[in-house]
Amino acid sequence: MIDFVQNTIDGVMIGSSYALLALGFTLIFGVMRRLNLSYGPSIMIGAYLGTLAYVQLSAGPAVVIAATVIGAVLAGVYVERLCFAPMAAGAGIASMVSSFAIWMQLEQAAILVLPHHTYPFPPLATGAPLTLGPFLLRVDHLITLGCALALSAAVQLLLYRSRFGLALRAIINDPVAAHLVGINVRTAVMLAFALASAVGGIAGYLVLATDQQVTPMFGMWATFKGLIAMMIGGLGSIPGAIVGGLVLGIVEAQSQWYFGPQVRDLFAYVLLFTCLVLRPGGLLGEPPTREPALGRGRA
Amino acid sequence: MDDYLVSVLSNIGVISFVALSAYLLLLTGEISFGQQAFFAIGAYAAGIATALWGWPLGAALAWGALAGGTAAVLVGLPTLRLHGLYFAVATLAFAETVRLLFEQFRYQVTIDGELVGPNGTDGFRGIRYIFENDVGSLQFLGLIYALLLAALAAFVLLERSRLGVAFRMIGEDATLAALNGIAVARTKLLAAGLAGALAGVGGGLYAHLTTYVEPRIFDVMLGVHSLAYGLIGGLGTAFGPLLGVLIDIGLLESVRVFAGYRMIIFGGLVALLLILRPRGLLDERVVHRIRRAWFRLLVRSHSTERLNRDLP
């Protein structure tokens, strides 16, 4: 029983980083209705910039965070300009494949700059884990959880309580109508992309500071963890991103404990498949309409 | 031909099967990230058939196709009612599940004092049919391209048939297709099954080409690549995905000049290409133009021939 509770706690902690990744992902998907496969790799560019600052200049945590977030935002905007902005309304698949091509490009660029397989990443909080009765809590995990909750609340507030959020929701509803009432759709979409990348950059920083190392595999990892958490929770839903991330984290932690790491991934994908088949809209999302979510859908 | 060229050409041929498989689903408007799963199932099924059961190659390839097709239909039943991203991610989840199950899959038999068969993450060694039966690499290359040509011929026939029209109609607008009396669900399931079988044949060929398969080969990267091939080469004709494979493996992976910078060039080029041609190089419009020009050429030569004959 103690194991089970401890696993659940660990799952919530790991899941909060998945939730943060899903939050950025769902923001992009909600606004664009397109899949950005380059989401994780652009976070990785930020992470490489962060580790470069750490290794070369032995910079402090504030500089590393700033470098990571700025790198992720720049790479994210690059992806948006190249793969999303120039594409016509009906070319969702082209955007997706194009973002995959840029993924390959970003990954290779990162490897060219830092050719070793692993690089150190500065830890967020060293020191003994807190004890709570028989349970252990890592400080960096708690910070990640706090960030996930605070950021999702902030994004929710931004979407529902600000003019920019109103503009974004108008675009989500109908981009043509939004354009007609005077919203600068292109700028707003680019800003949403930058915001999502910044959230991703923070998520990336927190994950890597916990792992204390960064590898070129991080981009793929971030894209797929974010995608799975987003799909489980529900496309385009912010509470869904949090719930999806936490559920994924808990399932992974439990199955890892009871069956080992290989079976952990198997459980995650089986969970995703069952979720999609039984509740395609995700746990908290709206059920999908007949309209295809990619391809010939809305701009 | 030197060995390197033969191996590159064999690779192009084999990967073309997965690319065609993804393309077939793209025709019906569905994006699949999971065709590599049926490639893997075909590879394991055909490899087991020759290496463990002593089947001849032809039967093993057919068995691989059957396994791939059946699996695709079974997955298609619950997933094909999903759309767009939901379907894409469901196929991704399925394919990763298959890959991770192959990591757990052990089925080994002692043959000639040696353990042969799939062994979890260590993979499946010793699919030596083409060595044991003295099939040369050139001969095997011939077999790959003969089957590929047969598949292409089937595609050409398909595009001229009512079924091909039905596929494209569903891809354009499933509701309109249904209103025109097309059984959308059944037709899509058929497309999924055919695509699975195609990938299965490719997998069987792959297993015998490399003599060794392991689950890691069949990861998401293979699936996304095979999807990208169709989109780079063009969605207008089955030659599109082939062109995509040729550009990627033939041009970039094999020409060592680009080593280190390959993906930087390739990634950028693909992104630019998709801005200019969102449905690939050989898209529907280009294919239509080529067809029209070809038809005109035929008509003209035909009429001049007649003119010549009619002249005294």
Boltz contact constraints between the chains, C-beta under 6 A:
constraints:
  - contact:
      token1: [A, 35]
      token2: [B, 85]
      max_distance: 6.0
  - contact:
      token1: [A, 82]
      token2: [B, 271]
      max_distance: 6.0
  - contact:
      token1: [A, 83]
      token2: [B, 271]
      max_distance: 6.0
  - contact:
      token1: [A, 86]
      token2: [B, 275]
      max_distance: 6.0
  - contact:
      token1: [A, 91]
      token2: [B, 278]
      max_distance: 6.0
  - contact:
      token1: [A, 94]
      token2: [B, 274]
      max_distance: 6.0
  - contact:
      token1: [A, 94]
      token2: [B, 278]
      max_distance: 6.0
  - contact:
      token1: [A, 97]
      token2: [B, 228]
      max_distance: 6.0
  - contact:
      token1: [A, 97]
      token2: [B, 231]
      max_distance: 6.0
  - contact:
      token1: [A, 98]
      token2: [B, 271]
      max_distance: 6.0
  - contact:
      token1: [A, 98]
      token2: [B, 274]
      max_distance: 6.0
  - contact:
      token1: [A, 100]
      token2: [B, 224]
      max_distance: 6.0
  - contact:
      token1: [A, 100]
      token2: [B, 228]
      max_distance: 6.0
  - contact:
      token1: [A, 101]
      token2: [B, 267]
      max_distance: 6.0
  - contact:
      token1: [A, 101]
      token2: [B, 270]
      max_distance: 6.0
  - contact:
      token1: [A, 101]
      token2: [B, 271]
      max_distance: 6.0
  - contact:
      token1: [A, 102]
      token2: [B, 267]
      max_distance: 6.0
  - contact:
      token1: [A, 102]
      token2: [B, 271]
      max_distance: 6.0
  - contact:
      token1: [A, 104]
      token2: [B, 263]
      max_distance: 6.0
  - contact:
      token1: [A, 104]
      token2: [B, 267]
      max_distance: 6.0
  - contact:
      token1: [A, 105]
      token2: [B, 263]
      max_distance: 6.0
  - contact:
      token1: [A, 105]
      token2: [B, 264]
      max_distance: 6.0
  - contact:
      token1: [A, 105]
      token2: [B, 267]
      max_distance: 6.0
  - contact:
      token1: [A, 105]
      token2: [B, 268]
      max_distance: 6.0
  - contact:
      token1: [A, 108]
      token2: [B, 263]
      max_distance: 6.0
  - contact:
      token1: [A, 108]
      token2: [B, 264]
      max_distance: 6.0
  - contact:
      token1: [A, 231]
      token2: [B, 89]
      max_distance: 6.0
  - contact:
      token1: [A, 262]
      token2: [B, 103]
      max_distance: 6.0
  - contact:
      token1: [A, 265]
      token2: [B, 100]
      max_distance: 6.0
  - contact:
      token1: [A, 266]
      token2: [B, 100]
      max_distance: 6.0
  - contact:
      token1: [A, 269]
      token2: [B, 93]
      max_distance: 6.0
  - contact:
      token1: [A, 269]
      token2: [B, 96]
      max_distance: 6.0
  - contact:
      token1: [A, 269]
      token2: [B, 97]
      max_distance: 6.0
  - contact:
      token1: [A, 270]
      token2: [B, 97]
      max_distance: 6.0
  - contact:
      token1: [A, 272]
      token2: [B, 93]
      max_distance: 6.0
  - contact:
      token1: [A, 273]
      token2: [B, 93]
      max_distance: 6.0
  - contact:
      token1: [A, 273]
      token2: [B, 94]
      max_distance: 6.0
  - contact:
      token1: [A, 276]
      token2: [B, 86]
      max_distance: 6.0
  - contact:
      token1: [A, 276]
      token2: [B, 90]
      max_distance: 6.0
  - contact:
      token1: [A, 277]
      token2: [B, 78]
      max_distance: 6.0
  - contact:
      token1: [A, 280]
      token2: [B, 82]
      max_distance: 6.0
  - contact:
      token1: [A, 280]
      token2: [B, 86]
      max_distance: 6.0
  - contact:
      token1: [A, 288]
      token2: [B, 86]
      max_distance: 6.0
  - contact:
      token1: [A, 292]
      token2: [B, 83]
      max_distance: 6.0
  - contact:
      token1: [A, 292]
      token2: [B, 84]
      max_distance: 6.0
  - contact:
      token1: [A, 293]
      token2: [B, 84]
      max_distance: 6.0
  - contact:
      token1: [A, 293]
      token2: [B, 85]
      max_distance: 6.0
  - contact:
      token1: [A, 294]
      token2: [B, 84]
      max_distance: 6.0
  - contact:
      token1: [A, 294]
      token2: [B, 85]
      max_distance: 6.0
